[in-house]
């Protein structure tokens, strides 16, 4: 019976070590959600250009916003850890850009109709 308890103890300690290594090995600078949103918004911009919903100058402005988010993300990751405050800031920027994409795609401005009339 004592040998069995030692085995269980060692298995429990081993499992605990494995779990702690996994937790420590996780990258604290992951920005998967931001990356996914950037890709999605990029597709929305491209689709708007193809369909004519976005005029070229609107698309350029949106692209600049996306570039700024990319720079801010790189800055947040530069110290090896993206803090919750940095994540909130990136998310807020993504939200604003998403709304801007929607507004610009639905403002009736195109190459043929630059004033939206």
N, C-alpha and C positions, 0 to 999 in steps of 0.2 A: 504494500500500500504506500509506503514512503517513497519508493522509486517512482511510482505513478504520479505522486504529487510534485516531485522534482521535475518530471517531464512536463507536466502542465505549467509549472512555474516558468521553466525555460521557454516554452512555447509562447506564453503570455509576454515575457520580457522581449522575445524576438519580434513578436507582432507589434509591440509598442515601439521598438526601435525602427522597424520598417515604416510605421505610420509617421514617426517624427522625422525621418529622413525625407519622406514624401512631402510633408508640410514645409520643411526647410528648403527643399529643392524647388518649390513653386516660385515662378518668376513674379515678383511683386510689381514689375513694370508692365504687366500684360494689359493691353488695351484692345482686347478682342471685340468688345461691343462697339467701340469707336471705329475700329477698322471696318467692321461689318456695315455700320451706318455710312461711313465714307464711300464704300463700294456701292451701296444702294443709292446714295444721293448722286454719285457720279453717273450711274446708269440713268437716273431721272433727268439729269442735265443733258446727257447724250441723246436720250429719247426726245426731249423737248427741242433740241436742235434739229434732229432728223424730221420731226413732225412739223416743224415750223412754228411751234408754240413759243419758242425762245428766239429772240433776235440775237444776232452775233454779239452785240455789245452787252446784252443781258447775260449771255453765257459766259463771257469773259469776266464779268463782275462776280458771278457765282463761282467761277473757277478760282478767282483770287481769294474768295472767302474760304474755299476748301483748302487752298494752299496755306492760309494762315492757320487753320485748324491743324494741318499736318505739321507745321513748324511748332505750334504750341504743344502738340503731342510729343514731338522729339525733345523739346525743352523739358517737359514733364518727366520723360524717361531718362534724361541725361544723368540724373543722380542715382539711377538704378531702382527707384521706387516711385510709382505713381500714387500720390497720396489721395485720400478721399476728396479733399478740396480740389485737387487738380482734375480728378475724374468729374466732379460736379461742373467745373468750368468748361471742360471739353464737351460734356453733355449739353450744357446751356448753349454753347456755340453751335453744336450740331442742331439743336432745336431751332435756333434762330435761322440757321441756313436752310433747314427744311421748310420753314414757313416762307422764307424768301423765294425758294424754288417754286413753291406752290403759287405764291402771288405773281411771280413773273411769268409763269406758264399760263396763268389765267387772266392776264391783263389785256388780252386782245392785241398786243403789239407783236408784229412779225416784220419780216423784211419788206413785204408789200404794204404793210399798214404800220409804219413806224410810230405814229402818234396814238394808236389804239382807238381810232374813231370808226 
